[in-house]
Amino acid sequence: MSTTTTIQEFIDSGDKLRVYCHASHCNHHAELDMLMLRDKLGPDHGAMHDDLVPKLKCSKCGGKKVGLIRSPGTKEYRRPMHSPRDR
């Protein structure tokens, strides 16, 4: 279970968030631009489903029935894994 509670914490985690339109005639989906969202809502705004969904709408059809899926991202500053032979 995630402990990320703010938009800035979400950004710092390196994870990705996709938004899916639930309108049967649309079914559009896109990656959410968390940096833009931070600039608009502030870094301390909540990043949980109930915090974000009321603020979102589909960019294709304008529908408000959307869902979110979080997926692991990558962090540029993570150290590369080394095999025992590298020591």
Number of C-alpha atoms within 10 A of each C-alpha: 3 7 8 15 14 18 24 19 17 21 20 11 14 14 15 17 20 14 19 20 23 16 15 7 8 14 13 16 17 13 13 15 12 18 14 10 17 17 10 10 14 14 18 12 17 18 22 16 12 9 14 16 16 11 10 16 17 20 12 11 13 12 14 16 14 18 16 18 11 14 10 10 12 10 12 8 6 7 7 7 7 8 7 6 5 6 5
